Amino acid sequence: MSVVCPECDNPLDIDVDDVDAGEVVTCDECGTDLEIVSVDPLEIAPVEEEGYDDEDDDLLADDEDEEDE
């Protein structure tokens, strides 16, 4: 299936049978790392540079709650 890079509009040919949600692919044209958000339908998004992860954020919030007790 073909999608376009959100940074440079380069067409990307991604075989949905070979990727899973959460995997990272790189645009051949601009080098942007793109995360596979969904495979059905195929959706991609740039990987955030700071490495933000909802699960890590939740763990930090839990640790802060324990310190307050």
C-alpha positions as CSV (number, residue, x, y, z in Angstrom):
1,M,0.0,0.0,0.0
2,S,1.3,3.5,-0.8
3,V,1.2,6.5,1.5
4,V,3.1,9.7,1.4
5,C,5.7,11.0,3.9
6,P,4.1,13.8,5.9
7,E,7.3,15.8,5.9
8,C,8.3,15.7,2.2
9,D,5.3,14.2,0.3
10,N,7.5,11.4,-1.0
11,P,5.4,8.3,-1.9
12,L,6.2,5.4,0.5
13,D,5.5,1.8,-0.6
14,I,4.8,-0.1,2.7
15,D,3.8,-3.7,2.6
16,V,1.1,-3.9,5.4
17,D,1.8,-7.7,5.6
18,D,5.4,-7.0,6.7
19,V,4.8,-4.3,9.3
20,D,3.0,-4.0,12.6
21,A,1.5,-1.0,14.5
22,G,4.3,0.7,16.5
23,E,7.1,-0.2,14.1
24,V,9.3,2.6,12.7
25,V,10.2,3.1,9.1
26,T,12.4,5.7,7.5
27,C,11.6,7.9,4.5
28,D,14.2,7.3,1.8
29,E,13.9,10.8,0.5
30,C,14.2,13.0,3.7
31,G,15.3,10.5,6.3
32,T,12.4,11.2,8.7
33,D,11.6,8.3,11.1
34,L,7.9,7.4,10.8
35,E,5.9,5.3,13.1
36,I,3.2,2.9,11.8
37,V,0.2,4.1,13.7
38,S,-2.3,1.7,12.2
39,V,-2.1,-1.0,9.5
40,D,-5.8,-1.1,8.7
41,P,-6.1,1.5,7.4
42,L,-2.4,2.3,7.0
43,E,-1.5,5.4,8.9
44,I,1.9,6.8,9.6
45,A,3.1,9.7,11.8
46,P,6.6,11.3,12.5
47,V,8.3,9.9,15.5
48,E,8.6,12.5,18.2
49,E,12.2,13.5,18.9
50,E,11.9,13.6,22.6
51,G,10.8,10.0,22.7
52,Y,7.5,10.8,24.6
53,D,5.6,7.6,25.5
54,D,2.2,7.6,27.3
55,E,3.2,4.5,29.3
56,D,6.4,6.1,30.6
57,D,4.4,9.3,31.5
58,D,1.9,7.2,33.5
59,L,4.7,5.5,35.4
60,L,6.3,8.8,36.3
61,A,2.9,10.1,37.6
62,D,2.5,7.0,39.7
63,D,6.0,7.4,41.2
64,E,5.2,11.0,42.2
65,D,2.0,9.9,43.9
66,E,4.0,7.4,46.0
67,E,6.5,10.0,47.1
68,D,3.7,12.3,48.4
69,E,2.4,9.7,50.8
